[in-house]
Amino acid sequence: MLYVLMVLAVLAGTVSVVAQRWSDQVARAKELQLLRVGDAIAKALAAYQASTPGVDKRFPPRLEDLVLDLRFGNPRHHLRELYPDPMTGRPDWQLLRDSRGGIVGVRSSSDRPTWRRVPQRMDFVDLPAATRVSQWVFTPRMFP
């Protein structure tokens, strides 16, 4: 009986370690997906603004306008779909707006701690070092 209890204790400890590592891997994967999706949204915001006709370049008033831009004769698709926030699994992005109501960036509504604690340079956005994912603001990098 003592042998069975020892085996069960070792098994329980092993399962606990495996579960924690699996949980860490899932959290890292969600964070990586957040970086990819945030960069894609920043790219789409920059493309929307750049394609605005005339001199008065504007950002979109709604995220849905990135998926289907009807300002032209042929609809444009700056994003394939409206991606949910990978950290929450819902489309509950916090939107950052300019003075005219255009969306200039998004951030996660999750307050989970980050795994990456150094500045992140993506293709279309630069992120500062952060301790929480909600501190990363995905706004397009302005090119000279």
Buried (B, 14 or more C-beta within 10 A) or exposed (E): EEEEEEEEEEEEEEEEEEEEEEEEEEBEEBBEBBBBBBBBBBBBBBBBBEEBEEEEEBBBEEBEBBBEBEEEEEEBEBBEEBBBBBBBEEEEBEEBEEEEEBBBBBBBBBEBEBEBEEEBEBEBBEBEEBEEBBBBBBBBBEEE
